[in-house]
């Protein structure tokens, strides 16, 4: 019985450590520019801001969609004020996050800059 408890605690510790590493160690970082076309606060238990940005390279071409997650309320407020304007999103990509509770996408936006 003690062995099962120790194995269960070790599994929980390993999953917690893996989750911490995936959330704090970025696989990649970058910037993308475009127009935010969808942005909302979602989730049953864990609420995060989820959005979608249309990236248009030239007028008349099909826009590529960039799904993203925002965890900071201050960044979400800045993004809400800039809806309809061209923005640059600075993001970190976190791969293999074990739960969608932390966000629906692997792209986490940390800063928003409005392009005039």
C-alpha angles and dihedrals in degrees: 000000000000090000091056092050091049091048091049092050091047091051092050091048091049093049091047091050092048091049092049091050094049092049097046102036115068119216090201140350132206151126132263128188130208145090121306106230101171130030128159143148109249143172139089099236106356109049117208134163111250124190146169126216126199112220111201117187097184133003111268096027125112112268119238113225121228114195115203144172129224119197099174117084092207092055089046091052091051090048092049090054091051098051111136093025128098109261140181115224119203109207146173121216115222113188130200098018103173098221138038087221088091094050141316095246136044093234113090116190116218102171139023125203123186115222112216 
